[in-house]
């Protein structure tokens, strides 16, 4: 399993940010590559994303943790019977918000935002046996999938933090 993480202090109140991160309808405003969200119901939603090459990709998610009191939400990508099941055994995104004391007696609310992405590659990808660019060169790329997944995850989370800063008006 690879875990990617990004954290930042954002000049916004915890409740203000919670209203954004806990509602999947807001994902296009701050989560990278998400153009729209569909089928939000019963703790599930579908992201409609566009790749760098312009291809539309759909991904289904289920909310697996939602704690309004401690401001924690997590959603898991539904992989079965999707193209993603060839690459991933699991993928879960977790968001934690915590109010921070205002600096120097300021009345400005500050929230610590922590994003984590936990992903497990399929055995064939993590061992370098997947028939794709990951396996070019045989064993030279063995285990390279985990490194690339973590690197991509870190980049995605950094962009998500920037998106939250932008929509809170503090970017």
C-alpha contacts under 8 A as a table, 3 or more apart, distances in Angstrom:
res1	aa1	res2	aa2	distance
1	X	118	X	6.74
1	X	119	X	5.52
1	X	120	X	4.32
1	X	121	X	6.99
1	X	146	X	7.70
2	X	117	X	8.00
2	X	118	X	5.80
2	X	119	X	5.32
2	X	120	X	6.26
2	X	146	X	6.41
2	X	149	X	7.31
2	X	150	X	5.88
3	X	116	X	6.73
3	X	117	X	5.54
3	X	118	X	4.53
3	X	119	X	6.45
3	X	150	X	6.53
3	X	153	X	7.96
4	X	116	X	5.60
4	X	117	X	5.11
4	X	118	X	6.62
4	X	150	X	5.66
4	X	151	X	7.73
4	X	153	X	5.49
4	X	154	X	5.17
4	X	157	X	7.65
5	X	114	X	7.16
5	X	115	X	5.57
5	X	116	X	4.43
5	X	117	X	6.45
5	X	153	X	7.88
5	X	154	X	6.21
5	X	157	X	6.78
6	X	114	X	5.87
6	X	115	X	5.32
6	X	116	X	6.69
6	X	154	X	6.89
6	X	157	X	5.77
6	X	158	X	6.00
6	X	161	X	7.37
7	X	112	X	6.99
7	X	113	X	5.42
7	X	114	X	4.33
7	X	115	X	6.26
7	X	161	X	7.44
8	X	112	X	5.73
8	X	113	X	5.43
8	X	114	X	6.79
8	X	161	X	7.05
9	X	110	X	6.36
9	X	111	X	5.47
9	X	112	X	4.39
9	X	113	X	6.18
10	X	110	X	5.54
10	X	111	X	5.28
10	X	112	X	6.36
10	X	113	X	7.13
10	X	165	X	6.27
10	X	170	X	7.25
11	X	108	X	6.76
11	X	109	X	5.82
11	X	110	X	4.41
11	X	111	X	6.45
11	X	165	X	7.97
11	X	168	X	7.61
11	X	170	X	6.33
12	X	16	X	6.60
12	X	17	X	6.80
12	X	108	X	7.41
12	X	109	X	5.21
12	X	110	X	5.16
12	X	111	X	6.07
12	X	168	X	6.42
13	X	16	X	5.16
13	X	17	X	6.39
13	X	99	X	7.12
13	X	109	X	4.83
13	X	110	X	5.81
13	X	111	X	5.98
14	X	17	X	5.25
14	X	18	X	5.89
14	X	97	X	6.45
14	X	98	X	6.56
14	X	99	X	5.62
14	X	109	X	7.76
14	X	110	X	7.38
14	X	111	X	5.44
15	X	18	X	4.85
15	X	19	X	6.14
16	X	19	X	5.46
16	X	20	X	6.94
17	X	20	X	5.18
17	X	21	X	6.25
17	X	97	X	7.98
17	X	164	X	7.89
17	X	168	X	7.72
18	X	21	X	5.23
18	X	22	X	5.66
18	X	71	X	6.69
18	X	97	X	7.36
19	X	22	X	5.71
19	X	23	X	6.43
20	X	23	X	5.67
20	X	24	X	7.97
20	X	26	X	5.82
20	X	27	X	7.93
21	X	24	X	7.08
21	X	26	X	7.10
21	X	27	X	7.45
21	X	73	X	7.99
21	X	95	X	7.70
22	X	66	X	7.98
22	X	73	X	6.58
23	X	26	X	5.86
23	X	27	X	7.63
24	X	27	X	5.39
24	X	37	X	6.88
24	X	40	X	7.22
24	X	45	X	7.06
25	X	28	X	7.28
25	X	36	X	7.70
25	X	37	X	5.84
25	X	38	X	7.98
25	X	40	X	7.60
26	X	29	X	5.50
26	X	30	X	7.18
27	X	30	X	5.51
27	X	31	X	5.17
27	X	34	X	6.67
27	X	36	X	7.53
27	X	37	X	7.17
28	X	31	X	5.79
28	X	32	X	7.49
28	X	33	X	7.60
28	X	34	X	4.89
28	X	35	X	5.31
28	X	36	X	5.54
28	X	37	X	7.19
29	X	163	X	7.05
29	X	167	X	7.23
30	X	160	X	5.70
30	X	161	X	7.83
30	X	162	X	7.70
30	X	163	X	4.12
30	X	164	X	5.53
30	X	166	X	7.92
30	X	167	X	7.17
31	X	34	X	6.04
31	X	159	X	7.25
31	X	160	X	4.89
31	X	163	X	6.53
32	X	156	X	6.49
32	X	159	X	6.20
32	X	160	X	6.05
32	X	163	X	7.76
33	X	49	X	5.28
33	X	50	X	5.79
33	X	51	X	7.00
34	X	37	X	7.50
34	X	47	X	6.28
34	X	48	X	5.83
34	X	49	X	4.39
34	X	50	X	6.92
35	X	47	X	7.66
35	X	48	X	5.76
35	X	49	X	5.33
35	X	50	X	6.93
36	X	47	X	6.21
36	X	48	X	5.33
36	X	49	X	7.16
37	X	40	X	7.35
37	X	45	X	6.81
37	X	46	X	5.55
37	X	47	X	4.68
37	X	48	X	5.96
38	X	45	X	6.07
38	X	46	X	5.08
38	X	47	X	6.50
38	X	48	X	7.47
39	X	44	X	7.39
39	X	45	X	5.23
39	X	46	X	5.97
40	X	43	X	7.20
40	X	44	X	5.69
40	X	45	X	4.34
40	X	46	X	7.05
41	X	44	X	5.49
41	X	45	X	6.56
43	X	62	X	5.82
43	X	63	X	5.15
43	X	64	X	7.93
44	X	60	X	7.43
44	X	61	X	5.57
44	X	62	X	4.26
44	X	63	X	5.90
45	X	60	X	5.93
45	X	61	X	5.41
45	X	62	X	6.56
46	X	58	X	6.65
46	X	59	X	5.55
46	X	60	X	4.36
46	X	61	X	6.09
47	X	58	X	5.67
47	X	59	X	5.27
47	X	60	X	6.39
47	X	61	X	7.82
48	X	56	X	6.85
48	X	57	X	5.87
48	X	58	X	4.65
48	X	59	X	6.69
49	X	56	X	5.70
49	X	57	X	5.16
49	X	58	X	6.22
50	X	53	X	7.77
50	X	54	X	5.52
50	X	55	X	5.39
50	X	56	X	4.54
50	X	57	X	5.99
51	X	54	X	5.11
51	X	55	X	5.22
51	X	56	X	6.53
51	X	57	X	7.23
52	X	55	X	7.51
59	X	77	X	7.05
59	X	78	X	7.49
60	X	77	X	5.83
60	X	78	X	5.41
60	X	79	X	7.79
61	X	75	X	6.13
61	X	76	X	5.37
61	X	77	X	4.35
61	X	78	X	5.38
62	X	75	X	5.34
62	X	76	X	5.31
62	X	77	X	6.50
62	X	78	X	6.87
63	X	66	X	7.13
63	X	73	X	7.44
63	X	74	X	5.85
63	X	75	X	4.10
63	X	76	X	6.32
64	X	73	X	7.72
64	X	74	X	5.65
64	X	75	X	5.28
64	X	76	X	6.48
65	X	72	X	7.16
65	X	73	X	5.22
65	X	74	X	4.96
65	X	75	X	6.91
66	X	71	X	7.72
66	X	72	X	5.88
66	X	73	X	4.49
66	X	74	X	6.65
67	X	70	X	5.67
67	X	71	X	5.61
67	X	72	X	5.16
67	X	73	X	6.33
68	X	71	X	4.82
68	X	72	X	6.68
70	X	96	X	7.97
70	X	97	X	7.64
70	X	98	X	7.78
71	X	96	X	5.90
71	X	97	X	5.39
71	X	98	X	7.21
72	X	94	X	7.25
72	X	95	X	5.67
72	X	96	X	4.60
72	X	97	X	6.59
73	X	94	X	5.80
73	X	95	X	5.37
73	X	96	X	6.78
74	X	92	X	6.78
74	X	93	X	5.40
74	X	94	X	4.14
74	X	95	X	6.22
75	X	92	X	5.64
75	X	93	X	5.44
75	X	94	X	6.65
76	X	90	X	7.60
76	X	91	X	5.78
76	X	92	X	4.29
76	X	93	X	6.45
77	X	90	X	7.11
77	X	91	X	5.50
77	X	92	X	6.28
79	X	82	X	5.53
79	X	83	X	7.72
79	X	84	X	5.76
79	X	85	X	5.00
79	X	88	X	7.37
79	X	89	X	7.42
79	X	90	X	7.33
80	X	85	X	5.89
81	X	85	X	6.79
82	X	85	X	5.67
83	X	86	X	6.06
83	X	87	X	7.89
84	X	87	X	5.43
84	X	88	X	5.95
85	X	88	X	5.23
85	X	89	X	6.39
85	X	122	X	7.77
86	X	122	X	6.76
87	X	121	X	5.70
87	X	122	X	5.41
87	X	125	X	6.31
88	X	91	X	6.97
88	X	119	X	7.11
88	X	120	X	5.78
88	X	121	X	4.30
88	X	122	X	5.05
89	X	119	X	7.63
89	X	120	X	5.34
89	X	121	X	5.46
89	X	122	X	5.16
90	X	118	X	7.75
90	X	119	X	5.51
90	X	120	X	5.10
90	X	121	X	7.14
91	X	117	X	7.12
91	X	118	X	5.64
91	X	119	X	4.34
91	X	120	X	6.50
92	X	117	X	5.76
92	X	118	X	5.18
92	X	119	X	6.47
93	X	115	X	7.30
93	X	116	X	5.73
93	X	117	X	4.54
93	X	118	X	6.42
94	X	115	X	5.78
94	X	116	X	5.13
94	X	117	X	6.43
95	X	113	X	7.22
95	X	114	X	5.77
95	X	115	X	4.69
95	X	116	X	6.54
96	X	113	X	5.92
96	X	114	X	5.16
96	X	115	X	6.59
97	X	111	X	6.43
97	X	112	X	5.68
97	X	113	X	4.83
97	X	114	X	6.51
98	X	111	X	5.52
98	X	112	X	5.12
98	X	113	X	6.77
99	X	109	X	7.62
99	X	110	X	6.13
99	X	111	X	4.52
99	X	112	X	6.26
100	X	109	X	7.48
100	X	110	X	5.37
100	X	111	X	5.44
100	X	112	X	6.45
101	X	109	X	7.59
101	X	110	X	6.94
102	X	105	X	6.04
102	X	106	X	5.49
102	X	107	X	6.35
102	X	108	X	6.02
102	X	109	X	6.02
102	X	110	X	6.26
103	X	106	X	5.74
113	X	161	X	7.87
115	X	157	X	6.54
116	X	157	X	7.55
117	X	153	X	6.60
117	X	157	X	7.84
119	X	149	X	7.87
121	X	125	X	6.16
121	X	126	X	5.76
121	X	145	X	7.71
121	X	146	X	7.12
122	X	125	X	5.44
122	X	126	X	6.20
123	X	126	X	5.24
123	X	127	X	5.92
124	X	127	X	5.39
124	X	128	X	6.11
124	X	129	X	4.78
124	X	130	X	5.00
125	X	128	X	5.14
125	X	129	X	5.89
125	X	130	X	4.87
125	X	134	X	7.38
125	X	143	X	7.92
125	X	145	X	6.15
126	X	129	X	7.72
126	X	142	X	6.92
126	X	143	X	5.23
126	X	144	X	7.27
126	X	145	X	5.51
126	X	146	X	6.14
127	X	130	X	7.89
127	X	142	X	5.28
127	X	143	X	5.64
128	X	134	X	6.33
128	X	135	X	5.19
128	X	138	X	7.18
128	X	139	X	6.70
128	X	141	X	5.98
128	X	142	X	4.23
128	X	143	X	6.13
128	X	144	X	7.29
128	X	145	X	7.23
129	X	135	X	5.90
129	X	138	X	7.89
129	X	142	X	7.78
130	X	134	X	6.73
130	X	135	X	5.95
131	X	134	X	7.37
131	X	135	X	6.06
132	X	135	X	5.73
132	X	136	X	7.03
133	X	136	X	5.32
134	X	141	X	6.20
134	X	144	X	7.08
134	X	145	X	6.52
135	X	138	X	5.40
135	X	139	X	7.44
135	X	141	X	5.93
135	X	142	X	7.32
136	X	141	X	7.05
137	X	140	X	5.75
137	X	141	X	6.65
138	X	141	X	6.27
138	X	142	X	7.26
139	X	142	X	4.90
141	X	144	X	5.03
141	X	145	X	7.67
142	X	145	X	7.44
143	X	146	X	5.78
143	X	147	X	7.07
144	X	147	X	5.18
144	X	148	X	6.20
145	X	148	X	5.12
145	X	149	X	5.97
146	X	149	X	5.06
146	X	150	X	6.15
147	X	150	X	5.27
147	X	151	X	6.17
148	X	151	X	5.05
148	X	152	X	6.08
149	X	152	X	5.18
149	X	153	X	6.00
150	X	153	X	4.93
150	X	154	X	6.08
151	X	154	X	5.20
151	X	155	X	6.33
152	X	155	X	5.12
152	X	156	X	6.18
153	X	156	X	5.08
153	X	157	X	6.16
154	X	157	X	5.23
154	X	158	X	6.13
155	X	158	X	5.15
155	X	159	X	6.26
156	X	159	X	5.16
156	X	160	X	6.21
157	X	160	X	4.88
157	X	161	X	6.22
158	X	161	X	5.17
158	X	162	X	6.33
159	X	162	X	5.01
159	X	163	X	6.14
160	X	163	X	4.89
160	X	164	X	6.30
161	X	164	X	5.14
161	X	165	X	6.23
162	X	165	X	5.03
162	X	166	X	6.08
162	X	171	X	6.93
163	X	166	X	5.01
163	X	167	X	6.27
164	X	167	X	5.34
164	X	168	X	6.08
165	X	168	X	5.22
165	X	169	X	6.38
165	X	170	X	5.27
165	X	171	X	4.72
166	X	169	X	5.21
166	X	170	X	5.91
166	X	171	X	4.57
167	X	170	X	7.56
167	X	171	X	7.87
168	X	171	X	7.57
